[in-house]
């Protein structure tokens, strides 16, 4: 189950739509307006039940995450090569669309492999939405990704994603986090939670390894002396790791630029969607994404 969430900027449009509808209601005959009032009161009661439903769903998700976590922890140990599954744990019948060879583990290997290399990189790349943001430069860094976890926040209906890395050539962080904060809708009749903001870990890049920029080197010649010099300029570069530097929601002080607002809205929506995909699809079903069966989720 997934906690329903709608972005605040979408919700604002709905509020304005409601305002125009209320104006029209004022023109209705009194007897019709009386019945509409009764329906709106019923709707308020429905919204109260919806709010209670969401609270119970969230509590249920938290409850079962504690039961899932030991399975996820064991998966992480197997992936990292810290735990070798027993024979009965590794025995499996092929699925309907598989042949026996796909699950056969009887063939001897010349050189043992530790764990499951590139497990999380493969799982992320298999998802079409996430793969669009993973560049070739990112792949080397993501090979050191050893685990992804998520957790619910204690005092907020949002959630936190945790990415764990082994030693790598790109940054010194052992863990990168992304936290999504949600708030209750300011419109009680809307009866849902809305996006507030997201926060991410600052990445401590090693020297000349920042994947969020590229270095352009240009040679300039002085017009008078005819001497040349080399100029280095850093420019932003697309990278999956921008995920940890989320876009900021607009504030009241921001200029009224409709095109910029629309572009920001799209970025905020995509940012949240990626977080939901990782939480709801990748983490619970990582092995299916690893061997190309995740598209069924």
Rosetta blueprint (number, residue, H / E / L):
1 X L
2 X L
3 X L
4 X L
5 X L
6 X E
7 X L
8 X H
9 X H
10 X H
11 X H
12 X H
13 X H
14 X H
15 X H
16 X H
17 X H
18 X H
19 X H
20 X H
21 X H
22 X H
23 X H
24 X H
25 X H
26 X L
27 X L
28 X L
29 X L
30 X H
31 X H
32 X H
33 X H
34 X H
35 X H
36 X H
37 X H
38 X H
39 X H
40 X H
41 X H
42 X H
43 X H
44 X H
45 X H
46 X H
47 X H
48 X H
49 X H
50 X H
51 X H
52 X H
53 X H
54 X H
55 X H
56 X H
57 X H
58 X H
59 X H
60 X H
61 X H
62 X H
63 X H
64 X H
65 X H
66 X H
67 X H
68 X H
69 X H
70 X H
71 X H
72 X H
73 X H
74 X H
75 X H
76 X H
77 X H
78 X H
79 X H
80 X H
81 X L
82 X L
83 X L
84 X L
85 X L
86 X L
87 X H
88 X H
89 X H
90 X H
91 X L
92 X L
93 X L
94 X L
95 X L
96 X L
97 X L
98 X L
99 X L
100 X H
101 X H
102 X H
103 X H
104 X L
105 X L
106 X L
107 X L
108 X L
109 X L
110 X L
111 X L
112 X L
113 X L
114 X L
115 X L
116 X L
117 X L
118 X L
119 X H
120 X H
121 X H
122 X H
123 X H
124 X H
125 X H
126 X H
127 X L
128 X H
129 X H
130 X H
131 X H
132 X L
133 X L
134 X L
135 X L
136 X H
137 X H
138 X H
139 X H
140 X H
141 X H
142 X H
143 X L
144 X L
145 X E
146 X E
147 X E
148 X E
149 X E
150 X E
151 X E
152 X E
153 X L
154 X L
155 X L
156 X L
157 X L
158 X L
159 X E
160 X E
161 X E
162 X E
163 X E
164 X E
165 X E
166 X L
167 X L
168 X L
169 X L
170 X L
171 X E
172 X L
173 X L
174 X L
175 X E
176 X E
177 X E
178 X E
179 X E
180 X E
181 X E
182 X E
183 X E
184 X E
185 X L
186 X L
187 X L
188 X L
189 X L
190 X L
191 X L
192 X L
193 X E
194 X E
195 X E
196 X E
197 X E
198 X E
199 X E
200 X E
201 X L
202 X L
203 X L
204 X L
205 X E
206 X L
207 X L
208 X L
209 X L
210 X L
211 X L
212 X L
213 X E
214 X E
215 X E
216 X E
217 X E
218 X E
219 X E
220 X E
221 X E
222 X L
223 X L
224 X L
225 X L
226 X L
227 X L
228 X E
229 X E
230 X E
231 X E
232 X E
233 X E
234 X E
235 X E
236 X E
237 X L
238 X L
239 X L
240 X H
241 X H
242 X H
243 X H
244 X H
245 X L
246 X L
247 X L
248 X L
249 X L
250 X L
251 X L
252 X L
253 X L
254 X L
255 X L
256 X L
257 X L
258 X H
259 X H
260 X H
261 X H
262 X H
263 X H
264 X H
265 X H
266 X H
267 X H
268 X H
269 X H
270 X H
271 X H
272 X H
273 X H
274 X H
275 X H
276 X H
277 X H
278 X H
279 X H
280 X H
281 X H
282 X H
283 X L
284 X L
285 X L
286 X H
287 X H
288 X H
289 X H
290 X H
291 X L
292 X L
293 X L
294 X H
295 X H
296 X H
297 X L
